Amino acid sequence: MAAHLRTLRGASGRAAALPGRGRAVTAARTDAREILSTIGPHVAVAQRLSAALSRYARAYDEHAHRANDLIEQIESAHAAWLTLNAASDEAGRGALAAAEGDDPVVAQAAEELATDLIRDRRRAEEELDDLWTRYEFHFGAWDEAYDTAVRALGESAGVNLSHESRDLLQDLLAADSPQEVLALWLLHPELQEELIDADPAALGALDGLPAAVRVHANQRSAAAWIEEALTEREREPDGSERAAFLAKEIAYLRKVEHGGVQLYLYDRDFSRIVEVVGDLRVAPTHVLTYVPGTFTSLASFYSGDVQQVATSLVDKVPGTLAFVYKDGEFPGEDSEAGGVNPMRIGEANDHDRAVEAGRQLARFEAGMRADPATGAAEQDALGHSWGLANVTSAEVAGAEFDKVISLSGAGMPPEWSPDPDTAYADLSYRDLLQEGQHMGLVWDGNNPRSHPAFEHGGYYLGPDDAVLDQEEASSLVGPTVNVSPEYIRVLTENHSLIATDDPDNRRALRDMQRLVKK
């Protein structure tokens, strides 16, 4: 059972990250993403079942086999002891009889034989006792592992819940829509805390529950996530990239555990994370969905890099709540070490992958907005770089926004068309992506600055734009390509600058604030 559960989850995750294009691979990725999204709460239960069974399986392999092997050895040792016991008794009687005779040589030999057999019997007895001690140790450990597994399985099955809570949990997990989940949840306020105590992992991933409930549940789950990361960290060699990544994860999750970070979603195995920025105790007037760009990894959240714009807007625009969103691997991400995988950069220009990601984002929006506290607010989306392709693909999948703000956004899928009820804007510096767009290399030229739906002014002036203006720097779009390393550096840094709270980005941040307030 544990193997099948791991196979289902692992296969879905691998399928969701399959490279390539075409109907078959696209359909496989789409189905896998839907599985990961819809069975998230069920997987939380399944993971506990799998973990309990895996622990028992390890104990069985380590102790049960040895205990069973020892039974055969005990039987053999016991038979040997019985033989020696009978022989030593017989030799002892023979030695006594020989001692009463007249032949000292015979008496001496009989005594030595009896002594040797008694010594052998004692050794056999000691070996038998040792085998029994070892058997009792392994059988006891096996028996304890069995009891532990039974308790764990019972807890996963909800045996510690009241009948009412167990029924409600089953109904929540079986609900067909986020709206049905919310209705069931609100119908039983007296059972809510008991359910969170019993199954925080499942509730922390359940679409339809209010954001505050999911954040609370995921805070309760943080200790278990930390334990997983610590266990993995112990197996990693010091100084490895993975070890450094895990250290950052542990530090971040400790903030979650203590309430300093609010997680709406977290799945460390499949690079899924949504962080909430803002006060969940107050009904918001503006809800922002912020989607970062290419190369974004879990480590980007651990370091605080991708939360900068959302945090700035929440601080500067009263009544704002932000969801910083990443559901699955992003283009160019190295999910193992939390860095960059340049071999995957082409995914940022992959239509099918963006459309699949858009469907996932649309599902997130539906789940988040099921709660009237967040659903009644103005809904704005900000997409940096590839994040805009994710946002506009979500519109294709049915998501609706009041405003879409492109932060040097990559592009839109060809089937996208602007919603007449949505305001669109682009804010950008002269950067590497803009140069690629001028050459028609990005999203076949379907980019924010070339589309009339997106309002925009001129490019912002970056701190080192003088380098770009130097005649010798030339341009990527001239008749000949003459590019200095400094030119590339400035273009790259400008592309990142638009998504930061750096003082050099203050003009763009003020315009973001103005657009959100508008």
C-alpha positions as CSV (number, residue, x, y, z in Angstrom):
1,M,0.0,0.0,0.0
2,A,2.8,2.4,0.9
3,A,4.5,1.7,-2.3
4,H,1.4,2.4,-4.4
5,L,0.8,5.7,-2.5
6,R,4.4,6.8,-3.1
7,T,4.1,5.7,-6.8
8,L,0.9,7.7,-7.3
9,R,2.4,10.9,-5.8
10,G,5.8,10.5,-7.4
11,A,4.4,9.7,-10.8
12,S,2.1,12.7,-10.7
13,G,4.9,15.0,-9.7
14,R,7.3,13.6,-12.4
15,A,4.6,13.8,-15.0
16,A,3.8,17.4,-14.1
17,A,7.4,18.3,-14.8
18,L,7.7,16.4,-18.1
19,P,9.6,18.3,-20.8
20,G,8.4,18.5,-24.4
21,R,5.4,19.5,-26.4
22,G,2.6,17.8,-28.2
23,R,-0.8,16.6,-27.3
24,A,0.2,13.5,-25.4
25,V,2.8,15.0,-23.1
26,T,0.6,18.1,-22.6
27,A,-2.4,15.9,-21.6
28,A,-0.2,13.9,-19.2
29,R,1.1,17.1,-17.5
30,T,-2.4,18.5,-17.3
31,D,-3.8,15.4,-15.7
32,A,-0.8,15.1,-13.3
33,R,-1.3,18.8,-12.2
34,E,-5.0,18.2,-11.6
35,I,-4.2,15.1,-9.6
36,L,-1.7,16.9,-7.4
37,S,-4.1,19.8,-6.9
38,T,-7.3,17.9,-6.1
39,I,-5.8,15.1,-4.0
40,G,-3.6,17.3,-2.0
41,P,-5.5,16.9,1.3
42,H,-5.9,13.2,0.6
43,V,-2.2,12.8,0.0
44,A,-1.6,14.4,3.4
45,V,-3.5,11.5,5.0
46,A,-1.9,9.0,2.6
47,Q,1.5,10.3,3.5
48,R,0.9,9.6,7.2
49,L,-0.4,6.1,6.4
50,S,2.6,5.5,4.1
51,A,5.0,6.8,6.7
52,A,3.5,4.6,9.5
53,L,3.7,1.6,7.2
54,S,7.2,2.4,6.1
55,R,8.4,2.7,9.7
56,Y,6.8,-0.7,10.5
57,A,8.3,-2.2,7.3
58,R,11.8,-1.0,8.4
59,A,11.3,-2.4,11.8
60,Y,10.1,-5.6,10.4
61,D,13.1,-5.9,8.1
62,E,15.4,-5.0,11.0
63,H,13.9,-7.0,13.8
64,A,11.2,-9.5,12.6
65,H,13.5,-11.3,10.2
66,R,16.2,-11.5,12.9
67,A,13.8,-12.7,15.5
68,N,12.5,-15.4,13.1
69,D,16.1,-16.5,12.3
70,L,16.9,-16.6,16.0
71,I,14.0,-19.1,16.6
72,E,15.8,-21.6,14.4
73,Q,19.0,-21.0,16.2
74,I,17.3,-21.3,19.5
75,E,15.8,-24.6,18.6
76,S,19.2,-25.9,17.5
77,A,20.9,-24.5,20.6
78,H,18.2,-26.0,22.8
79,A,18.6,-29.4,21.2
80,A,22.3,-29.2,21.6
81,W,21.9,-28.2,25.3
82,L,19.5,-31.1,25.8
83,T,22.0,-33.5,24.3
84,L,24.8,-32.2,26.4
85,N,22.7,-32.1,29.5
86,A,21.8,-35.8,29.1
87,A,25.4,-36.7,28.3
88,S,26.8,-34.7,31.2
89,D,24.3,-36.3,33.6
90,E,25.3,-39.8,32.3
91,A,29.0,-38.9,32.5
92,G,28.6,-37.6,36.0
93,R,27.0,-40.8,37.1
94,G,29.7,-42.8,35.4
95,A,32.4,-40.7,37.1
96,L,30.8,-41.4,40.5
97,A,30.7,-45.1,39.8
98,A,34.3,-45.1,38.6
99,A,35.4,-43.3,41.7
100,E,34.1,-46.2,43.8
101,G,36.1,-48.7,41.8
102,D,39.7,-49.8,42.1
103,D,41.1,-48.4,38.9
104,P,42.4,-44.8,39.3
105,V,43.1,-44.4,35.6
106,V,39.5,-45.2,34.7
107,A,38.2,-43.0,37.5
108,Q,40.4,-40.1,36.3
109,A,39.2,-40.5,32.7
110,A,35.6,-40.7,33.8
111,E,36.0,-37.5,35.9
112,E,37.7,-35.6,33.0
113,L,34.9,-36.7,30.6
114,A,32.2,-35.5,33.0
115,T,34.0,-32.2,33.6
116,D,34.4,-31.6,29.9
117,L,30.7,-32.4,29.2
118,I,29.5,-30.2,32.1
119,R,31.7,-27.3,30.8
120,D,30.2,-27.8,27.3
121,R,26.7,-27.9,28.8
122,R,27.4,-24.6,30.6
123,R,28.6,-23.0,27.4
124,A,25.6,-24.3,25.5
125,E,23.4,-22.9,28.2
126,E,25.1,-19.5,28.0
127,E,24.8,-19.5,24.2
128,L,21.1,-20.4,24.6
129,D,20.5,-17.6,27.1
130,D,22.3,-15.2,24.8
131,L,20.1,-16.2,21.9
132,W,16.9,-15.8,24.0
133,T,18.1,-12.3,25.1
134,R,18.7,-11.3,21.5
135,Y,15.4,-12.8,20.5
136,E,13.5,-10.9,23.2
137,F,15.2,-7.7,22.1
138,H,14.2,-8.0,18.5
139,F,10.8,-9.4,19.2
140,G,10.2,-6.5,21.6
141,A,11.3,-3.9,19.1
142,W,9.1,-5.6,16.4
143,D,6.2,-5.7,18.8
144,E,6.6,-2.0,19.8
145,A,6.9,-1.0,16.1
146,Y,3.7,-2.8,15.5
147,D,1.9,-1.0,18.3
148,T,3.3,2.3,17.1
149,A,2.1,1.6,13.6
150,V,-1.4,0.7,14.8
151,R,-1.6,3.9,16.8
152,A,-0.4,6.0,13.9
153,L,-2.9,4.3,11.5
154,G,-5.6,4.8,14.0
155,E,-4.8,8.5,14.3
156,S,-4.8,8.9,10.5
157,A,-8.1,7.2,10.4
158,G,-9.4,9.6,12.9
159,V,-10.1,7.2,15.8
160,N,-9.3,10.0,18.2
161,L,-12.0,12.2,16.7
162,S,-15.5,12.3,17.8
163,H,-18.0,10.6,15.4
164,E,-19.2,14.0,14.3
165,S,-15.7,15.3,13.5
166,R,-14.8,12.1,11.7
167,D,-17.9,12.4,9.5
168,L,-17.2,16.1,8.8
169,L,-13.6,15.4,7.8
170,Q,-14.7,12.7,5.4
171,D,-17.3,15.0,3.9
172,L,-14.8,17.8,3.5
173,L,-12.3,15.6,1.7
174,A,-15.1,14.2,-0.5
175,A,-16.6,17.7,-1.4
176,D,-16.9,18.5,-5.1
177,S,-16.1,22.2,-5.0
178,P,-14.5,24.9,-2.8
179,Q,-17.9,26.3,-2.2
180,E,-19.1,23.0,-0.8
181,V,-16.0,22.8,1.4
182,L,-16.6,26.2,2.8
183,A,-20.3,25.5,3.4
184,L,-19.5,22.3,5.3
185,W,-16.8,24.1,7.3
186,L,-19.0,27.0,8.4
187,L,-21.8,24.7,9.3
188,H,-19.9,23.1,12.2
189,P,-17.8,25.8,14.1
190,E,-17.8,23.7,17.2
191,L,-15.8,21.0,15.4
192,Q,-13.2,23.2,13.7
193,E,-10.4,23.2,16.3
194,E,-10.7,19.5,16.9
195,L,-10.3,18.9,13.1
196,I,-7.2,21.2,12.9
197,D,-5.6,19.4,15.8
198,A,-6.3,16.0,14.3
199,D,-5.4,16.6,10.7
200,P,-3.6,20.0,10.0
201,A,-1.8,18.7,6.9
202,A,-5.0,17.8,5.1
203,L,-6.8,21.0,6.1
204,G,-3.8,23.2,5.2
205,A,-4.1,22.1,1.5
206,L,-7.9,22.0,1.2
207,D,-9.3,24.5,-1.3
208,G,-12.4,26.3,0.0
209,L,-11.3,26.7,3.6
210,P,-10.7,30.3,4.6
211,A,-7.1,31.6,4.3
212,A,-6.8,32.1,8.0
213,V,-7.8,28.5,8.7
214,R,-5.3,27.1,6.2
215,V,-2.6,29.3,7.6
216,H,-3.4,28.1,11.1
217,A,-3.4,24.5,10.0
218,N,0.0,24.9,8.2
219,Q,1.5,26.5,11.2
220,R,0.5,23.4,13.2
221,S,2.2,21.3,10.4
222,A,5.5,23.2,10.5
223,A,7.0,21.1,13.2
224,A,6.6,17.9,11.1
225,W,8.0,19.7,8.0
226,I,11.0,20.8,10.1
227,E,11.6,17.2,11.3
228,E,11.5,16.0,7.7
229,A,14.1,18.6,6.6
230,L,16.3,17.9,9.6
231,T,16.2,14.2,8.9
232,E,17.2,14.8,5.3
233,R,19.9,17.3,6.4
234,E,21.6,14.7,8.5
235,R,22.1,12.5,5.4
236,E,23.6,15.3,3.3
237,P,27.3,16.0,3.3
238,D,28.4,19.3,4.9
239,G,29.0,21.9,2.3
240,S,26.7,20.5,-0.3
241,E,24.2,22.7,-2.2
242,R,21.4,20.5,-0.9
243,A,22.5,20.9,2.7
244,A,22.6,24.7,2.3
245,F,19.1,24.6,0.8
246,L,17.8,22.5,3.7
247,A,19.3,24.8,6.2
248,K,17.4,27.7,4.6
249,E,14.2,25.7,4.6
250,I,14.5,24.9,8.3
251,A,15.1,28.5,9.2
252,Y,12.1,29.6,7.1
253,L,9.8,26.9,8.6
254,R,10.8,27.9,12.1
255,K,9.3,31.3,11.2
256,V,6.2,29.6,10.1
257,E,6.1,27.6,13.3
258,H,6.3,30.8,15.4
259,G,3.8,32.7,13.3
260,G,6.2,35.1,11.6
261,V,5.4,33.6,8.1
262,Q,1.9,32.7,6.9
263,L,1.6,29.7,4.6
264,Y,-1.6,29.1,2.6
265,L,0.0,26.1,0.9
266,Y,3.3,24.1,1.3
267,D,4.5,21.0,-0.4
268,R,8.2,20.7,-0.1
269,D,8.4,17.6,-2.3
270,F,6.9,19.2,-5.4
271,S,8.0,22.8,-5.0
272,R,4.5,24.2,-4.1
273,I,4.2,27.2,-1.9
274,V,1.8,30.1,-1.4
275,E,2.7,32.7,1.2
276,V,0.2,35.2,2.6
277,V,1.3,38.7,3.3
278,G,-1.0,40.9,5.3
279,D,-3.4,40.9,8.3
280,L,-5.9,38.0,8.0
281,R,-7.9,39.3,10.9
282,V,-9.1,42.2,8.8
283,A,-11.3,41.8,5.7
284,P,-9.3,43.2,2.8
285,T,-10.4,45.7,0.2
286,H,-7.7,44.6,-2.2
287,V,-6.4,41.0,-2.8
288,L,-3.2,40.7,-4.8
289,T,-2.0,37.5,-6.4
290,Y,1.7,38.0,-7.1
291,V,3.3,35.5,-9.4
292,P,7.1,35.7,-9.6
293,G,9.1,34.8,-12.7
294,T,11.6,32.5,-14.3
295,F,14.1,30.7,-11.9
296,T,11.8,31.1,-8.9
297,S,12.4,28.2,-6.4
298,L,11.4,27.5,-2.8
299,A,14.7,29.1,-1.9
300,S,13.4,32.3,-3.4
301,F,10.8,32.3,-0.7
302,Y,13.1,31.2,2.1
303,S,15.3,34.2,1.4
304,G,12.4,36.7,1.1
305,D,13.4,37.7,-2.5
306,V,10.0,37.2,-4.2
307,Q,7.9,38.7,-1.4
308,Q,9.4,42.2,-1.7
309,V,6.8,43.8,-4.0
310,A,3.9,42.2,-2.2
311,T,5.2,43.3,1.2
312,S,5.7,46.9,-0.1
313,L,2.2,47.1,-1.5
314,V,0.6,45.6,1.7
315,D,2.5,48.2,3.7
316,K,1.7,51.2,1.5
317,V,-1.9,50.4,0.4
318,P,-4.3,50.1,3.4
319,G,-6.6,47.1,3.3
320,T,-4.4,45.0,1.0
321,L,-3.8,41.3,1.4
322,A,-1.3,39.5,-0.9
323,F,-0.8,35.9,-2.0
324,V,2.7,35.2,-3.3
325,Y,2.1,32.2,-5.5
326,K,4.2,29.3,-6.8
327,D,2.4,26.0,-7.4
328,G,4.9,23.6,-8.9
329,E,8.2,23.9,-10.6
330,F,8.9,27.1,-12.5
331,P,10.9,27.5,-15.7
332,G,14.6,27.4,-15.1
333,E,14.2,26.2,-11.5
334,D,16.6,23.8,-9.9
335,S,14.2,22.4,-7.3
336,E,16.9,20.1,-5.7
337,A,19.3,22.9,-4.7
338,G,17.0,25.9,-4.9
339,G,19.0,27.5,-7.7
340,V,19.0,28.0,-11.4
341,N,18.9,25.2,-14.0
342,P,19.8,27.0,-17.3
343,M,18.9,23.9,-19.3
344,R,15.3,24.5,-18.4
345,I,15.2,28.2,-19.4
346,G,13.4,27.3,-22.7
347,E,10.3,26.4,-20.6
348,A,9.7,30.2,-20.0
349,N,8.8,30.4,-23.7
350,D,6.7,27.1,-23.8
351,H,3.1,27.7,-24.6
352,D,1.8,24.4,-23.3
353,R,3.6,24.6,-20.0
354,A,2.2,28.1,-19.4
355,V,-1.4,27.0,-20.2
356,E,-1.1,24.1,-17.8
357,A,0.2,26.5,-15.1
358,G,-2.6,28.8,-15.9
359,R,-5.2,26.2,-15.2
360,Q,-3.6,25.5,-11.8
361,L,-3.6,29.2,-11.0
362,A,-7.3,29.5,-12.0
363,R,-8.0,26.6,-9.5
364,F,-6.1,28.5,-6.8
365,E,-8.2,31.6,-7.5
366,A,-11.4,29.7,-7.3
367,G,-10.4,28.1,-4.0
368,M,-9.1,31.3,-2.4
369,R,-12.1,33.4,-3.5
370,A,-14.7,30.9,-2.1
371,D,-14.4,32.6,1.2
372,P,-16.4,35.9,1.1
373,A,-13.8,37.6,3.2
374,T,-11.3,37.4,0.3
375,G,-13.6,36.9,-2.6
376,A,-15.5,40.1,-2.1
377,A,-12.4,42.2,-2.4
378,E,-11.0,43.7,-5.6
379,Q,-8.8,41.0,-7.2
380,D,-5.6,42.2,-8.8
381,A,-2.7,40.1,-10.3
382,L,0.9,41.0,-10.7
383,G,3.2,38.9,-12.8
384,H,6.9,39.4,-13.0
385,S,8.6,38.0,-16.2
386,W,7.2,34.5,-16.8
387,G,4.7,35.2,-14.0
388,L,2.6,37.3,-16.5
389,A,2.4,34.3,-18.8
390,N,1.0,32.3,-15.9
391,V,-1.5,35.1,-15.0
392,T,-2.8,35.6,-18.5
393,S,-3.0,31.8,-19.0
394,A,-5.1,31.7,-15.9
395,E,-7.4,34.2,-17.6
396,V,-7.7,31.8,-20.5
397,A,-8.7,29.1,-18.0
398,G,-11.5,31.3,-16.6
399,A,-9.9,33.4,-13.9
400,E,-11.0,37.0,-13.8
401,F,-9.1,39.9,-12.3
402,D,-9.9,43.6,-11.9
403,K,-6.4,44.6,-12.7
404,V,-3.4,42.8,-14.3
405,I,-0.1,44.5,-13.8
406,S,2.9,43.3,-15.8
407,L,6.3,43.7,-14.2
408,S,8.4,43.3,-17.4
409,G,6.1,40.5,-18.2
410,A,7.1,37.8,-20.7
411,G,4.0,37.5,-22.8
412,M,0.5,36.1,-23.4
413,P,-0.6,32.9,-25.0
414,P,-2.1,33.3,-28.5
415,E,-5.6,32.3,-27.3
416,W,-5.6,35.0,-24.7
417,S,-7.7,38.1,-25.3
418,P,-8.1,41.0,-22.8
419,D,-11.1,41.0,-20.6
420,P,-13.0,44.3,-21.2
421,D,-13.6,44.6,-17.5
422,T,-10.0,44.3,-16.6
423,A,-7.4,47.1,-16.5
424,Y,-4.0,46.1,-17.9
425,A,-0.7,47.9,-17.4
426,D,3.0,47.2,-17.9
427,L,5.9,48.6,-15.9
428,S,9.4,47.9,-17.1
429,Y,13.0,48.9,-17.3
430,R,15.2,48.4,-20.3
431,D,16.2,44.9,-19.6
432,L,17.3,41.6,-21.1
433,L,13.7,40.4,-21.7
434,Q,12.7,43.6,-23.4
435,E,15.6,43.3,-25.7
436,G,14.5,39.7,-26.6
437,Q,11.0,41.0,-27.1
438,H,12.2,43.6,-29.5
439,M,13.8,40.8,-31.6
440,G,10.5,38.8,-31.6
441,L,12.1,36.0,-29.7
442,V,9.7,35.9,-26.7
443,W,6.1,34.6,-27.0
444,D,6.2,35.2,-30.8
445,G,6.0,38.9,-30.2
446,N,2.7,38.8,-28.2
447,N,4.1,40.9,-25.3
448,P,2.6,43.5,-23.0
449,R,4.4,46.5,-24.6
450,S,3.3,45.5,-28.1
451,H,-0.4,44.8,-27.1
452,P,-2.8,47.8,-27.0
453,A,-4.6,46.5,-23.9
454,F,-1.6,47.2,-21.7
455,E,-1.1,50.8,-20.8
456,H,2.5,51.8,-20.2
457,G,4.7,54.9,-20.1
458,G,8.4,55.0,-21.0
459,Y,10.9,52.7,-19.5
460,Y,12.1,53.5,-16.0
461,L,15.7,54.6,-15.7
462,G,17.9,52.0,-14.0
463,P,20.8,53.0,-11.8
464,D,23.4,51.9,-14.4
465,D,21.5,52.7,-17.7
466,A,24.4,55.0,-18.7
467,V,26.2,51.7,-19.6
468,L,23.3,50.9,-22.0
469,D,23.6,54.4,-23.6
470,Q,27.3,54.1,-24.4
471,E,27.8,53.9,-28.1
472,E,30.3,51.1,-27.9
473,A,27.8,48.9,-25.9
474,S,25.7,48.7,-29.1
475,S,22.6,46.6,-28.8
476,L,21.2,43.2,-29.1
477,V,18.9,44.4,-31.9
478,G,21.3,46.2,-34.2
479,P,22.6,45.0,-37.5
480,T,25.5,43.4,-35.8
481,V,25.6,42.1,-32.2
482,N,28.3,43.8,-30.2
483,V,27.6,43.1,-26.5
484,S,29.9,43.7,-23.6
485,P,29.6,41.8,-20.3
486,E,28.7,45.1,-18.6
487,Y,25.8,45.6,-21.0
488,I,24.4,42.1,-20.2
489,R,24.9,42.7,-16.5
490,V,22.9,45.9,-16.5
491,L,20.1,44.4,-18.6
492,T,19.9,41.4,-16.3
493,E,19.9,43.5,-13.1
494,N,17.3,45.8,-14.5
495,H,15.0,42.8,-15.1
496,S,15.3,41.8,-11.5
497,L,15.1,45.4,-10.1
498,I,11.4,45.8,-11.1
499,A,10.5,43.0,-8.7
500,T,12.3,44.4,-5.6
501,D,11.8,47.0,-2.9
502,D,15.2,48.5,-3.7
503,P,15.3,52.3,-3.3
504,D,16.3,52.5,-7.0
505,N,12.9,51.0,-7.8
506,R,10.9,53.5,-5.8
507,R,9.3,55.2,-8.9
508,A,8.0,51.8,-10.1
509,L,6.8,50.9,-6.6
510,R,4.9,54.2,-6.4
511,D,3.2,53.5,-9.7
512,M,2.3,50.0,-8.5
513,Q,0.7,51.6,-5.4
514,R,-1.2,54.1,-7.6
515,L,-2.5,51.3,-9.9
516,V,-3.7,49.1,-7.0
517,K,-5.4,52.1,-5.3
518,K,-7.0,53.2,-8.6
